[in-house]
Amino acid sequence: MLVVEGLVKRFGGFTAVNNVSFRVDQGEILGLIGPNGSGKSTIFNLLSGTLVPSAGSIKFGGTELAGMPPHRIINGGIGRTFQIPRPFRRLSLFENVALAGYYGQGRHSRAKADEAAERALEMVGLPTDRKVSVDGLGAAGLKKLELAKALATGPKLLLADESLGGLDEAEMDQAAEMLRKIRAELGITIIWVEHIMGVLMRVVDRVMVLDHGEKIAEGLPAIVSSDPRVVEVYLGTEADATQAAAAEARR
Amino acid sequence: MSRTNLSGARLLPWLVGAVLIALPFANRDPYHLHLLILILIWSFAYTSWSMMGRFGLVSLGHGGFMGVGAYVTALLWNHAGLTPWLGIPISLACAGLLAVIVGYPCFRFRITGHYFVLVTLALSGIVLQVITASRDYTGGSLGFSPNRVPGNSLWALQFEDKRTWYLIALAIWAVGLLIWRTVDRSMDRYALEAISEDEDAAAAAGVNVTWEKLKITVISALMTAFAGALYCQYQMFITPDTVSGISVSLQMVFAVIVGGVYVALGPTVGAVITILLAEALRIGFGTKAVGWDNLIYGLLLVLFIIFLPKGILGSTLARFQARR
């Protein structure tokens, strides 16, 4: 479904993504993990057209996406969420999602947009009342809104960027459950970005690990999590994170 | 109770409309009519600016569009004998083209915020310079008058009777409000609100950011150019300073901010205030007060942006709604 080859993104002298290749098959959930700054979000920005690749190719259902403007990529069937939720505060909750339903599918019909918005909001469990404002939403609610906006664009492939954390254990379980449900009920293929391994490893079919912009491992969750390089790079930082959390708790 | 309120609210625009149409037949004082015509024409121009301004696309280039509308129409009439009925569409096409030339690169390459303001400021300056420099054709800073045709002429779009002009200006002002409302109720409004907050997120929702911004810019430019042409046909005298240039652009920003940029009638309120202020200064202080209006505009602009960013009408309506 998605074939990425030799993807490179440089910002000046800094290479954020270095020669990354991977593929995603119809109906699977691919986990994309790595420490902060490893290039996960950059890859998402490249796939969704927010950034233009310095080199490499991105083929989605046979169509080359590299260099295509974002709205055409979205219309072509890729939906994305942002790491930090980016709601439109001047629009109501419903309007936020209806906007995505209207422009995201490329067929501009108000009735269909409203319909798509209602379905998406119900799917993620947000109110479909037209007058609810965005301001009342907490961190988890805003994440759900991001997801609803992405779903309303009618994607075949969903890029779910959950990597900021900010959710507690129960909320993360819920988010994982949500992605599983989206695949099961809507048949949407998913790439899921996360930097905490735990929940992700239980849900994804395959996982790909990034470090410093390079792919260091890819495969079944069980095999990848015992890969020595991954343990070194990834669990190392998680150990640091645990220490940091402990230090935080002491303060 | 609420039902009577609703039908009352629905009737109100028609009532006001009827009063406005009847006005010149009840009050024939040419000075009052002159003021009303100016207020209507400028209201339309300010509404045109607010089409973009309300979405955070702050342009200081609208003096340029207005100048193109006025000068192209008048020049074609004097030098080519072309009726304004053709001259105005041509001038609009020129303004639209100019808007695309300036707007497309800005939007495509994401020149936003202050940088966009600076680019449009340059547009104002350039149009002013071109008009002033080609003085053999435009009369330079001394101004320019379309050739007079005796009596009333629909062909030349020249009328001696102020009532005719009042009704024309009234109709065009109403059309301006109608365009504002059409955009306000369209999906494009959602898209532009979203763009004004976060372009990447809007694009991720599938919005063609460049196209949406370009569309509203061209609409706004066409309307502004039309206001310029109308002003020229009414006043029969234009100078680079009264229809183009930076001072006209600033005056638009000021009037819209004072009236209210997010409400349909905000620019109209702004026009009433600015024109009455200018007239009061002119009559009260005569030539001693030349330039005072700009000074007061500047001061008020700062105060409004700090204390009343929604403008007079916007803040009043917001307070009214909060109370209900």
Interface residues (C-beta under 8 A of the other chain):
Chain A: S48 G49 T50 P69 P70 H71 I74 N75 R80 F82 R86 F88 R89 R90 L91 E95 A98 L99 A100 Y102 Y103 G104 Q105 G106 H108 R110 A113 K149 A150 T153
Chain B: M187 Y190 A191 E193 A194 S196 E197 D198 D200 A201 A202 A203 A204 A205 G206 V207 N208 V209 T210
